[in-house]
Amino acid sequence: MPPLKYAKRSNGRLWRRLTGLKVIQRFYPQCKPCSNIQAQIVRADSRYLKFHHFPTLHTYHFAGFLLVAGVICLRDYQRERGKRKGK
């Protein structure tokens, strides 16, 4: 994901304007501390990009797991309940 500053600079080059090829800037959300560090890096005109480090876990990382686990538990509960009513 090139920061907007670099995407605009690349799109302004002659060969990109002639060929019509554009660099697309996409936004991928980052946690606040990583976003602040990335902003400082871009202001310093560095090519280094800050990625979110792997071992850090936030509560929202567990949302998908909890959702799937809840659906599986409810499905199993409904099956068991249906078996009891059938007897």
N, C-alpha and C positions, 0 to 999 in steps of 0.2 A: 504494500500500500504506500504509494508515494504521497508525502504530505502535499497539500494543495500548492504550496510555494514551488515545489519541484515539478508538479504536473503542469502548472501554467508555464513555467520556464521551458519545459520540453515541448509543449504544444506551440510555443512561439518560434521554434526553429523552422528555418526555410524548408527543409525537406519534409517535415511533418505537415506544413501548410500546403505544399505542392501535392503530396500523396493523399492528404485527407486523413491520415492515421493520427488518432488522438490518444494520449495517455489519459486513462480514466482514473479519477481519484475516487476511491471508495472509502467509506467510513466504517471502521471496525471499532466498536467501543472498547475502551480500556478502563482499568480502575483509575481512580483519581490520582494516586501517587505516580503511577506510570505515565499518565497523560501529562502531568506537570513536568516530569523529567523529559518526555518527548518534546514538549513545547520549548524547553530550554535548549535542547539539542538542535532543533530546527532554527531557533533564533541565532545560534552560534554558527549556522551554515555548515553543519557537520553532516556527513552521509550516514552516520551510525543511527540505527533505529532501535528504540527501546521496545522490547517485547516483555510481556508479562511472564514472570518467572514461574516455572512449573510447580514447585512445592507449596506455593501459597494457595490456601483454600479460603474461600469466602462462603458465607451462608447460601448465597444464590447459586453456587455451584451444585448444591444438593437438590435443587428444585426438580430437575428432571428425574432423578433417582426416586425422590419421594412420590412424585406423581405416578410413575410406573409401579412402584411398590404398592401404593394405595389402590390402584386399579386392579392389580393382581389379587390383593387381599380381599377386596370387595367382590370380585368375580368368584373366588373360592368360597367366600362366605355365602353368596347366593346359591352356589351349587349345593353346598352342605344343607342349607335351609330347604332347598327344593327336594333333596333326598329325604329329609325328615318328614316333610309334608306328604310325600308319596307313600310312606309306610303306613 
